[in-house]
Amino acid sequence: MEKSNKKQFKVDYIVQAALIAALYAVLTYLQAFMFPGSTSMAIQFRVSEVLCMLAVFTPAAIPGLTIGCLIANIMNTGTLPVDIVIGTLASLLAAVSMYMLRNARIKGLPVLASLMPAIFNGILVGLEIEIFFIEGPFNFVSFLIQAGCVALGELGVCVVLGLPFAYLVQKLNLFKRQ
């Protein structure tokens, strides 16, 4: 790749990441404003999580989603510092794994990738809820319930909304395969 193409790629990468971060943060903030609690409860349905599907199309989604989640969690009233860290870490791990699974398709759709936010958020945020918000000693059954509730919301967004969104992005050829 010649020097000017490398520079253009870097600019495109930064712009994409910034746009994804801004969209994620704004969508989460607007939803939290319009429907209090819907973005931060155990069963949350963050519509902005549909943007996770962009990790299948561009590596710029990895920092974009991570930074967007960080900003959204900081702006979310009542969010504890531990949730800011763990929720952001879960988003980072999900985005990286989604990018790594970008070529694993079922009938042309990134089904396996769409499960990653549910898996990482379910486990990490479920542990966080069990350890920091449930009184008493760690209880594995209670953890499974917490993890299941978090994963359920993620599945709703990333599978039910995310797969049609990914199909649309793919059909419109909004990103060149990277």
Backbone as ProteinMPNN parsed JSONL, in Angstrom:
{"seq_chain_A": "MEKSNKKQFKVDYIVQAALIAALYAVLTYLQAFMFPGSTSMAIQFRVSEVLCMLAVFTPAAIPGLTIGCLIANIMNTGTLPVDIVIGTLASLLAAVSMYMLRNARIKGLPVLASLMPAIFNGILVGLEIEIFFIEGPFNFVSFLIQAGCVALGELGVCVVLGLPFAYLVQKLNLFKRQ", "coords_chain_A": {"N_chain_A": [[0.86, -1.164, 0.0], [0.651, 2.127, -0.92], [2.0, 5.259, 0.369], [0.069, 7.427, 0.496], [-2.343, 6.024, 0.33], [-2.226, 4.53, 2.691], [-2.371, 6.584, 4.534], [-4.929, 7.591, 3.972], [-6.437, 5.35, 4.653], [-6.001, 5.293, 7.427], [-7.223, 7.706, 8.174], [-9.874, 7.206, 7.372], [-10.415, 5.049, 9.084], [-10.242, 6.236, 11.647], [-12.295, 8.146, 11.446], [-14.543, 6.474, 11.026], [-14.506, 5.004, 13.446], [-14.908, 7.08, 15.291], [-17.45, 8.027, 14.517], [-19.039, 5.753, 15.011], [-18.671, 5.496, 17.781], [-19.811, 7.929, 18.656], [-22.473, 7.66, 17.714], [-23.291, 5.379, 19.169], [-23.105, 6.305, 21.848], [-24.883, 8.518, 21.818], [-27.332, 7.344, 20.986], [-27.744, 5.591, 23.142], [-27.919, 7.406, 25.272], [-30.192, 8.944, 24.499], [-32.179, 6.956, 24.529], [-32.107, 6.225, 27.249], [-32.957, 8.613, 28.343], [-35.549, 8.878, 27.269], [-36.754, 6.458, 28.022], [-36.364, 5.687, 30.972], [-34.096, 3.605, 32.754], [-34.156, 1.53, 30.907], [-31.759, 1.111, 29.666], [-29.961, 0.287, 31.521], [-30.712, -1.609, 33.408], [-31.033, -4.975, 34.817], [-32.265, -6.683, 32.885], [-31.724, -5.355, 30.11], [-32.319, -3.414, 27.208], [-30.624, -2.164, 25.16], [-30.853, -0.282, 22.451], [-28.804, 0.791, 20.991], [-26.926, -1.212, 20.955], [-27.258, -2.622, 18.665], [-25.478, -1.611, 16.911], [-23.212, -3.044, 17.371], [-23.025, -4.984, 15.473], [-21.616, -3.843, 13.447], [-18.986, -4.455, 13.851], [-18.493, -6.7, 12.429], [-18.077, -5.815, 9.927], [-16.131, -3.78, 9.851], [-12.936, -3.095, 11.246], [-12.713, -0.779, 12.643], [-14.908, -0.538, 14.196], [-14.33, -1.735, 16.59], [-12.702, -0.021, 18.407], [-14.559, 2.039, 18.262], [-17.07, 1.068, 19.285], [-16.225, 0.38, 21.836], [-15.332, 2.816, 22.978], [-17.686, 4.288, 22.666], [-19.426, 2.833, 24.343], [-18.131, 3.227, 26.781], [-18.398, 6.034, 27.092], [-21.213, 6.207, 27.109], [-21.776, 4.729, 29.433], [-20.547, 6.3, 31.367], [-22.08, 8.625, 31.157], [-24.542, 7.691, 31.958], [-26.718, 8.03, 34.52], [-26.301, 6.985, 37.837], [-24.679, 4.841, 37.307], [-22.182, 2.759, 38.486], [-18.628, 3.027, 39.152], [-17.38, 0.487, 38.835], [-19.114, -0.762, 37.065], [-18.8, 0.809, 34.835], [-16.228, 0.103, 34.036], [-16.367, -2.777, 33.774], [-18.569, -3.175, 32.035], [-17.646, -1.811, 29.779], [-15.359, -3.313, 29.201], [-16.579, -5.753, 28.547], [-17.887, -4.994, 26.193], [-15.678, -4.4, 24.569], [-14.39, -6.958, 24.397], [-16.443, -8.423, 23.175], [-16.694, -7.062, 20.715], [-14.146, -7.474, 19.551], [-14.144, -10.29, 19.317], [-16.318, -10.578, 17.601], [-15.356, -9.365, 15.288], [-13.323, -11.156, 14.708], [-14.846, -13.364, 14.061], [-16.02, -12.634, 11.721], [-16.122, -13.827, 9.167], [-17.433, -16.193, 9.522], [-20.281, -17.499, 8.584], [-23.795, -18.125, 8.453], [-25.969, -19.092, 6.157], [-25.21, -16.764, 4.853], [-25.344, -14.857, 6.856], [-23.994, -13.257, 9.795], [-24.337, -15.027, 12.186], [-23.076, -16.375, 14.379], [-21.313, -14.384, 15.264], [-23.162, -12.509, 16.12], [-23.946, -13.474, 18.551], [-21.968, -12.953, 20.379], [-21.979, -10.457, 21.971], [-24.024, -11.117, 23.804], [-22.931, -13.313, 25.112], [-20.463, -12.324, 26.271], [-21.327, -9.995, 27.719], [-23.33, -11.188, 29.252], [-21.877, -13.016, 30.892], [-19.794, -11.368, 32.113], [-21.134, -9.002, 33.074], [-23.168, -10.247, 34.419], [-21.674, -11.559, 36.439], [-20.707, -9.278, 37.707], [-23.1, -8.121, 38.694], [-23.923, -10.159, 40.446], [-21.77, -10.239, 42.273], [-21.399, -7.561, 43.198], [-23.932, -6.408, 43.643], [-25.814, -8.153, 44.715], [-26.71, -9.207, 47.858], [-24.905, -11.093, 50.298], [-23.132, -14.29, 50.196], [-21.398, -15.447, 47.197], [-23.486, -16.941, 44.826], [-23.997, -19.523, 42.707], [-26.267, -20.277, 41.216], [-27.831, -17.983, 41.377], [-26.082, -16.268, 40.032], [-26.231, -17.405, 37.456], [-28.857, -16.753, 36.835], [-28.72, -13.934, 36.834], [-26.815, -13.563, 34.776], [-28.218, -14.747, 32.689], [-30.411, -13.008, 32.427], [-29.165, -10.623, 31.593], [-27.974, -11.546, 29.219], [-30.251, -12.21, 27.772], [-31.448, -9.718, 27.102], [-29.405, -8.727, 25.465], [-29.405, -10.654, 23.415], [-31.892, -10.141, 22.326], [-31.488, -7.646, 21.145], [-29.113, -7.925, 19.522], [-29.512, -10.235, 17.976], [-32.273, -10.345, 17.139], [-32.715, -7.691, 16.206], [-30.175, -7.061, 15.256], [-29.24, -8.936, 13.278], [-30.997, -8.507, 11.0], [-30.203, -5.842, 10.591], [-27.468, -6.198, 9.975], [-27.774, -7.626, 7.615], [-28.929, -5.646, 6.017], [-26.869, -3.691, 5.978], [-24.942, -5.166, 4.66], [-26.262, -5.725, 2.232], [-26.584, -3.157, 1.178], [-23.988, -2.606, 0.808], [-22.319, -1.01, 2.479], [-19.863, -1.048, 3.706], [-16.597, -1.891, 2.658], [-15.37, -5.19, 2.491], [-13.206, -5.942, 5.107]], "CA_chain_A": [[0.0, 0.0, 0.0], [1.485, 3.331, -0.961], [1.895, 6.142, 1.527], [-1.189, 8.184, 0.531], [-3.417, 5.074, 0.621], [-2.136, 4.222, 4.112], [-2.856, 7.757, 5.265], [-6.379, 7.635, 3.781], [-6.997, 4.262, 5.448], [-5.973, 5.725, 8.823], [-8.248, 8.742, 8.333], [-11.166, 6.52, 7.294], [-10.531, 4.249, 10.296], [-10.515, 7.152, 12.767], [-13.629, 8.731, 11.242], [-15.522, 5.419, 11.278], [-14.52, 4.726, 14.883], [-15.514, 8.236, 15.977], [-18.886, 8.037, 14.209], [-19.67, 4.641, 15.722], [-18.67, 5.864, 19.21], [-20.791, 8.996, 18.861], [-23.808, 7.085, 17.527], [-23.587, 4.496, 20.303], [-23.325, 7.123, 23.052], [-26.091, 9.337, 21.653], [-28.51, 6.465, 21.002], [-27.942, 5.106, 24.511], [-28.368, 8.54, 26.083], [-31.572, 9.266, 24.128], [-33.055, 5.896, 25.024], [-32.164, 6.346, 28.711], [-33.747, 9.81, 28.623], [-36.942, 8.628, 26.908], [-37.234, 5.274, 28.735], [-35.419, 5.507, 32.087], [-33.85, 2.243, 33.21], [-34.12, 0.546, 29.823], [-30.383, 0.897, 29.199], [-29.041, -0.028, 32.607], [-31.251, -2.588, 34.347], [-30.541, -6.338, 34.581], [-32.707, -7.001, 31.52], [-31.7, -4.091, 29.386], [-32.523, -3.546, 25.77], [-29.968, -0.998, 24.565], [-30.988, -0.293, 20.997], [-27.485, 1.121, 20.451], [-26.146, -2.446, 20.819], [-27.366, -3.099, 17.286], [-24.257, -1.155, 16.239], [-22.183, -4.069, 17.542], [-22.928, -5.739, 14.223], [-20.643, -3.187, 12.566], [-17.676, -5.095, 14.057], [-18.37, -7.722, 11.392], [-17.762, -5.148, 8.663], [-14.982, -2.889, 9.92], [-12.21, -3.149, 12.518], [-12.9, 0.511, 13.331], [-16.002, -0.687, 15.157], [-13.806, -2.186, 17.88], [-12.545, 1.138, 19.298], [-15.782, 2.844, 18.241], [-18.032, 0.514, 20.235], [-15.639, 0.433, 23.179], [-15.374, 4.213, 23.435], [-19.098, 4.649, 22.759], [-19.952, 2.215, 25.559], [-17.512, 3.938, 27.911], [-19.064, 7.343, 27.204], [-22.607, 5.971, 27.51], [-21.803, 4.294, 30.829], [-20.197, 7.453, 32.199], [-23.215, 9.556, 31.125], [-25.709, 7.048, 32.549], [-26.792, 8.345, 35.952], [-26.422, 5.819, 38.7], [-23.721, 3.809, 36.959], [-21.044, 2.694, 39.393], [-17.346, 2.901, 38.447], [-17.114, -0.9, 38.458], [-19.927, -1.049, 35.887], [-18.171, 1.504, 33.707], [-15.079, -0.709, 33.621], [-16.755, -4.123, 33.35], [-19.413, -3.059, 30.843], [-16.791, -1.414, 28.655], [-14.537, -4.48, 28.89], [-17.454, -6.716, 27.86], [-18.077, -4.491, 24.822], [-14.413, -4.587, 23.848], [-14.205, -8.386, 24.106], [-17.468, -8.825, 22.199], [-16.361, -6.48, 19.403], [-12.968, -8.189, 19.02], [-14.556, -11.636, 18.899], [-17.194, -10.437, 16.428], [-14.497, -9.115, 14.128], [-12.626, -12.409, 14.415], [-15.833, -14.292, 13.496], [-16.715, -11.952, 10.62], [-16.285, -14.676, 7.987], [-18.259, -17.356, 9.873], [-21.642, -17.114, 8.195], [-24.825, -19.133, 8.266], [-26.831, -18.546, 5.099], [-24.754, -15.414, 4.547], [-25.496, -13.946, 7.996], [-23.025, -13.461, 10.877], [-25.107, -15.485, 13.345], [-22.18, -16.626, 15.519], [-20.828, -13.083, 15.737], [-24.253, -11.805, 16.8], [-24.101, -14.042, 19.889], [-20.851, -12.553, 21.242], [-22.356, -9.51, 23.033], [-24.812, -11.816, 24.822], [-22.026, -14.167, 25.884], [-19.542, -11.545, 27.097], [-22.079, -9.183, 28.682], [-23.993, -12.091, 30.176], [-20.927, -13.528, 31.883], [-19.107, -10.325, 32.889], [-22.085, -8.155, 33.798], [-23.831, -11.153, 35.361], [-20.769, -11.671, 37.591], [-20.699, -7.979, 38.388], [-24.353, -7.993, 39.446], [-23.91, -11.132, 41.544], [-20.742, -9.908, 43.266], [-21.496, -6.213, 43.755], [-25.283, -5.919, 43.9], [-26.616, -9.139, 45.438], [-26.153, -9.37, 49.199], [-24.588, -12.459, 50.721], [-22.029, -14.935, 49.469], [-21.614, -15.766, 45.784], [-24.39, -18.057, 44.603], [-23.88, -19.844, 41.289], [-27.603, -20.257, 40.598], [-28.181, -16.572, 41.251], [-25.244, -15.753, 38.939], [-26.806, -17.86, 36.183], [-30.07, -15.958, 36.606], [-28.271, -12.583, 36.459], [-26.183, -13.671, 33.459], [-29.284, -15.034, 31.724], [-31.197, -11.787, 32.207], [-28.353, -9.718, 30.774], [-27.829, -12.155, 27.894], [-31.551, -12.144, 27.1], [-31.567, -8.401, 26.491], [-28.426, -8.647, 24.37], [-29.888, -11.481, 22.305], [-32.997, -9.42, 21.709], [-30.986, -6.577, 20.28], [-28.104, -8.336, 18.54], [-30.019, -11.257, 17.06], [-33.555, -9.96, 16.555], [-32.523, -6.461, 15.429], [-28.831, -6.999, 14.682], [-29.079, -9.698, 12.037], [-31.565, -7.743, 9.874], [-29.34, -4.671, 10.387], [-26.283, -6.681, 9.266], [-28.209, -7.95, 6.257], [-29.107, -4.369, 5.326], [-25.53, -3.108, 5.766], [-24.316, -6.006, 3.641], [-26.997, -5.543, 0.972], [-26.286, -1.816, 0.691], [-22.533, -2.554, 0.609], [-21.861, 0.207, 3.152], [-18.441, -1.204, 4.048], [-15.852, -2.885, 1.889], [-14.908, -6.249, 3.401], [-11.851, -5.676, 5.617]], "C_chain_A": [[0.907, 1.227, 0.0], [1.116, 4.288, 0.164], [0.549, 6.883, 1.602], [-2.386, 7.272, 0.821], [-3.424, 4.692, 2.094], [-2.7, 5.366, 4.945], [-4.381, 7.848, 5.158], [-7.062, 6.546, 4.598], [-7.057, 4.661, 6.915], [-7.05, 6.773, 9.098], [-9.633, 8.094, 8.326], [-11.436, 5.728, 8.57], [-10.92, 5.13, 11.483], [-11.913, 7.75, 12.652], [-14.716, 7.696, 11.526], [-15.648, 5.137, 12.775], [-15.214, 5.85, 15.648], [-17.027, 8.286, 15.74], [-19.63, 6.93, 14.965], [-19.755, 4.958, 17.216], [-19.74, 6.905, 19.494], [-22.217, 8.464, 18.731], [-24.216, 6.214, 18.715], [-23.935, 5.322, 21.541], [-24.625, 7.907, 22.955], [-27.351, 8.471, 21.694], [-28.806, 5.947, 22.41], [-28.488, 6.221, 25.398], [-29.833, 8.88, 25.787], [-32.552, 8.216, 24.648], [-33.208, 5.989, 26.543], [-33.015, 7.546, 29.125], [-35.238, 9.542, 28.388], [-37.562, 7.474, 27.709], [-36.269, 4.959, 29.874], [-35.326, 4.047, 32.541], [-33.699, 1.216, 32.105], [-32.708, 0.257, 29.319], [-29.446, 0.438, 30.3], [-29.566, -1.036, 33.626], [-30.709, -3.977, 34.003], [-30.975, -6.84, 33.201], [-32.796, -5.665, 30.802], [-31.823, -4.369, 27.901], [-31.953, -2.287, 25.137], [-30.039, -1.1, 23.052], [-29.637, 0.001, 20.333], [-26.616, -0.115, 20.259], [-26.263, -3.049, 19.43], [-26.117, -2.694, 16.489], [-23.103, -2.129, 16.415], [-21.976, -4.858, 16.256], [-21.931, -5.104, 13.247], [-19.244, -3.777, 12.729], [-17.44, -6.211, 13.044], [-17.864, -7.1, 10.088], [-16.519, -4.27, 8.677], [-14.265, -3.026, 11.265], [-12.335, -1.842, 13.307], [-14.036, 0.448, 14.345], [-15.49, -1.104, 16.532], [-13.543, -0.993, 18.807], [-13.809, 1.99, 19.356], [-16.801, 2.369, 19.259], [-17.521, 0.615, 21.665], [-15.729, 1.843, 23.755], [-16.819, 4.677, 23.597], [-19.734, 4.087, 24.015], [-19.404, 2.916, 26.798], [-18.21, 5.276, 28.152], [-20.497, 7.175, 27.695], [-22.695, 5.578, 28.978], [-21.443, 5.426, 31.782], [-21.384, 8.413, 32.285], [-24.449, 9.008, 31.834], [-25.73, 7.302, 34.05], [-26.999, 7.072, 36.756], [-25.458, 4.697, 38.372], [-22.531, 3.884, 37.906], [-19.747, 2.561, 38.598], [-17.027, 1.474, 38.013], [-17.902, -1.281, 37.203], [-19.351, -0.368, 34.65], [-17.033, 0.656, 33.161], [-15.523, -2.056, 33.047], [-17.626, -4.089, 32.088], [-18.607, -2.698, 29.604], [-15.897, -2.572, 28.235], [-15.345, -5.524, 28.127], [-17.689, -6.287, 26.413], [-16.828, -4.684, 23.981], [-14.219, -6.05, 23.449], [-15.211, -8.889, 23.069], [-17.115, -8.316, 20.811], [-15.168, -7.19, 18.771], [-13.374, -9.574, 18.527], [-15.481, -11.587, 17.683], [-16.374, -10.202, 15.174], [-13.77, -10.401, 13.725], [-13.557, -13.437, 13.768], [-16.532, -13.741, 12.253], [-16.958, -12.829, 9.397], [-17.082, -15.946, 8.27], [-19.719, -16.957, 9.641], [-22.554, -18.331, 8.116], [-25.847, -18.514, 7.322], [-26.506, -17.077, 4.833], [-24.831, -14.423, 5.695], [-24.495, -14.271, 9.111], [-23.693, -13.87, 12.201], [-24.206, -15.696, 14.563], [-21.672, -15.321, 16.111], [-21.914, -12.37, 16.54], [-24.477, -12.312, 18.232], [-23.053, -13.52, 20.879], [-21.213, -11.501, 22.3], [-23.161, -10.173, 24.152], [-23.904, -12.659, 25.713], [-21.158, -13.331, 26.82], [-20.26, -10.678, 28.128], [-22.774, -10.065, 29.705], [-23.052, -12.546, 31.28], [-20.361, -12.404, 32.745], [-20.071, -9.46, 33.702], [-22.881, -9.003, 34.79], [-22.994, -11.368, 36.62], [-20.759, -10.391, 38.405], [-21.95, -7.814, 39.253], [-24.334, -8.916, 40.658], [-22.937, -10.732, 42.644], [-21.011, -8.567, 43.961], [-22.899, -5.762, 44.158], [-26.178, -6.889, 44.668], [-25.952, -9.369, 46.794], [-25.914, -10.845, 49.504], [-23.466, -13.049, 49.895], [-22.413, -15.232, 48.015], [-22.478, -17.02, 45.677], [-24.427, -18.331, 43.105], [-25.229, -19.8, 40.572], [-28.056, -18.816, 40.382], [-27.364, -15.917, 40.127], [-25.826, -16.147, 37.591], [-28.068, -17.078, 35.832], [-29.686, -14.554, 36.141], [-27.689, -12.594, 35.037], [-27.242, -13.904, 32.379], [-30.123, -13.813, 31.405], [-30.442, -10.805, 31.312], [-28.249, -10.258, 29.348], [-29.13, -12.074, 27.1], [-31.755, -10.802, 26.406], [-30.631, -8.23, 25.311], [-28.87, -9.456, 23.165], [-31.019, -10.784, 21.568], [-32.517, -8.36, 20.739], [-30.107, -7.133, 19.168], [-28.58, -9.397, 17.559], [-31.282, -10.761, 16.355], [-33.433, -8.691, 15.703], [-31.202, -6.462, 14.657], [-28.662, -7.752, 13.375], [-29.768, -9.018, 10.851], [-30.738, -6.489, 9.558], [-28.09, -5.073, 9.6], [-26.618, -7.025, 7.816], [-28.347, -6.675, 5.427], [-27.757, -3.711, 5.01], [-24.816, -3.846, 4.646], [-24.943, -5.761, 2.267], [-26.689, -4.184, 0.339], [-24.794, -1.595, 0.439], [-21.933, -1.283, 1.234], [-20.391, 0.152, 3.54], [-17.813, -2.183, 3.085], [-15.37, -3.914, 2.881], [-13.475, -5.99, 3.801], [-11.364, -6.836, 6.424]], "O_chain_A": [[1.815, 1.343, 0.823], [0.08, 4.152, 0.815], [-0.048, 6.954, 2.676], [-3.337, 7.691, 1.48], [-4.49, 4.544, 2.692], [-3.411, 5.15, 5.927], [-5.053, 8.148, 6.145], [-8.128, 6.769, 5.17], [-8.056, 4.399, 7.584], [-7.711, 6.731, 10.136], [-10.467, 8.4, 9.177], [-12.556, 5.733, 9.081], [-11.834, 4.793, 12.235], [-12.632, 7.849, 13.646], [-15.703, 8.004, 12.193], [-16.754, 5.042, 13.306], [-16.014, 5.594, 16.548], [-17.792, 8.559, 16.665], [-20.72, 7.155, 15.493], [-20.785, 4.719, 17.846], [-20.492, 6.781, 20.461], [-23.075, 8.786, 19.553], [-25.342, 6.302, 19.204], [-24.942, 5.066, 22.202], [-25.39, 7.954, 23.918], [-28.325, 8.822, 22.36], [-29.963, 5.871, 22.823], [-29.411, 6.002, 26.183], [-30.624, 9.08, 26.709], [-33.625, 8.553, 25.146], [-34.314, 5.848, 27.066], [-33.71, 7.499, 30.14], [-36.082, 9.927, 29.198], [-38.748, 7.507, 28.035], [-35.441, 4.056, 29.75], [-36.335, 3.357, 32.69], [-33.165, 0.133, 32.343], [-32.488, -0.733, 28.622], [-28.261, 0.22, 30.05], [-28.898, -1.284, 34.629], [-30.004, -4.136, 33.007], [-30.159, -7.36, 32.44], [-33.797, -4.953, 30.877], [-31.465, -5.444, 27.42], [-32.697, -1.443, 24.637], [-29.351, -1.922, 22.447], [-29.364, -0.489, 19.237], [-25.662, -0.079, 19.481], [-25.455, -3.897, 19.054], [-25.75, -3.354, 15.517], [-22.115, -2.052, 15.685], [-20.876, -5.341, 15.986], [-21.459, -5.767, 12.324], [-18.403, -3.621, 11.844], [-16.299, -6.618, 12.828], [-17.289, -7.792, 9.247], [-15.914, -4.038, 7.63], [-14.915, -3.07, 12.309], [-12.085, -1.819, 14.512], [-14.116, 1.282, 15.248], [-16.153, -0.85, 17.538], [-14.106, -0.948, 19.901], [-14.099, 2.598, 20.387], [-17.342, 3.174, 20.018], [-18.282, 0.899, 22.589], [-16.157, 2.029, 24.894], [-17.143, 5.379, 24.555], [-20.5, 4.779, 24.685], [-20.14, 3.165, 27.753], [-18.567, 5.604, 29.283], [-20.948, 7.901, 28.581], [-23.586, 6.037, 29.692], [-21.979, 5.5, 32.887], [-21.668, 8.954, 33.354], [-25.308, 9.777, 32.265], [-24.848, 6.835, 34.771], [-27.783, 6.2, 36.382], [-25.419, 3.695, 39.086], [-21.946, 4.95, 38.1], [-19.76, 2.036, 37.484], [-16.464, 1.269, 36.938], [-17.409, -2.041, 36.37], [-19.412, -0.914, 33.548], [-16.894, 0.51, 31.947], [-15.1, -2.432, 31.954], [-17.43, -4.894, 31.178], [-18.857, -3.215, 28.515], [-15.693, -2.793, 27.041], [-14.85, -6.113, 27.167], [-17.69, -7.123, 25.51], [-16.908, -5.082, 22.819], [-13.917, -6.345, 22.293], [-14.868, -9.684, 22.194], [-17.225, -9.055, 19.833], [-15.185, -7.477, 17.574], [-12.985, -9.982, 17.433], [-15.424, -12.471, 16.828], [-16.661, -10.771, 14.12], [-13.625, -10.693, 12.538], [-13.1, -14.289, 13.008], [-17.518, -14.312, 11.786], [-17.915, -12.594, 8.659], [-17.376, -16.703, 7.345], [-20.302, -16.186, 10.404], [-22.123, -19.425, 7.755], [-26.505, -17.529, 7.659], [-27.398, -16.257, 4.616], [-24.43, -13.27, 5.541], [-24.184, -15.44, 9.34], [-23.619, -13.15, 13.197], [-24.536, -15.246, 15.66], [-21.609, -15.174, 17.332], [-21.617, -11.702, 17.531], [-25.131, -11.64, 19.03], [-23.238, -13.637, 22.09], [-20.785, -11.642, 23.445], [-22.996, -9.826, 25.321], [-24.091, -12.709, 26.929], [-21.113, -13.591, 28.023], [-19.849, -10.63, 29.287], [-22.808, -9.736, 30.891], [-23.387, -12.471, 32.462], [-20.435, -12.47, 33.972], [-19.841, -9.218, 34.886], [-23.228, -8.534, 35.874], [-23.523, -11.363, 37.731], [-20.799, -10.418, 39.635], [-21.858, -7.412, 40.413], [-24.685, -8.506, 41.764], [-23.249, -10.873, 43.826], [-20.865, -8.458, 45.179], [-23.038, -4.822, 44.941], [-27.201, -6.478, 45.216], [-24.766, -9.689, 46.862], [-26.634, -11.721, 49.025], [-22.918, -12.395, 49.008], [-23.591, -15.261, 47.66], [-22.232, -18.022, 46.348], [-24.838, -17.474, 42.323], [-25.312, -19.33, 39.437], [-28.597, -18.476, 39.33], [-27.891, -15.109, 39.363], [-25.908, -15.32, 36.682], [-28.313, -16.777, 34.663], [-30.252, -14.039, 35.177], [-28.026, -11.748, 34.209], [-27.17, -13.329, 31.293], [-30.506, -13.599, 30.255], [-31.015, -10.228, 30.388], [-28.415, -9.511, 28.383], [-29.103, -11.89, 25.883], [-32.184, -10.754, 25.253], [-31.005, -7.664, 24.283], [-28.733, -9.01, 22.026], [-31.096, -10.829, 20.34], [-33.068, -8.197, 19.651], [-30.336, -6.841, 17.994], [-28.099, -9.452, 16.427], [-31.353, -10.758, 15.126], [-33.986, -8.625, 14.605], [-31.119, -5.932, 13.549], [-28.008, -7.258, 12.457], [-29.174, -8.954, 9.775], [-30.592, -6.118, 8.393], [-27.693, -4.376, 8.666], [-25.838, -6.746, 6.906], [-27.931, -6.634, 4.269], [-27.541, -3.233, 3.896], [-24.171, -3.236, 3.794], [-24.239, -5.609, 1.269], [-26.55, -4.074, -0.879], [-24.383, -0.552, -0.07], [-21.146, -0.578, 0.602], [-19.746, 1.19, 3.687], [-18.422, -3.193, 2.732], [-14.995, -3.565, 4.0], [-12.61, -5.833, 2.939], [-10.246, -6.804, 6.938]]}, "name": "protein", "num_of_chains": 1, "seq": "MEKSNKKQFKVDYIVQAALIAALYAVLTYLQAFMFPGSTSMAIQFRVSEVLCMLAVFTPAAIPGLTIGCLIANIMNTGTLPVDIVIGTLASLLAAVSMYMLRNARIKGLPVLASLMPAIFNGILVGLEIEIFFIEGPFNFVSFLIQAGCVALGELGVCVVLGLPFAYLVQKLNLFKRQ"}
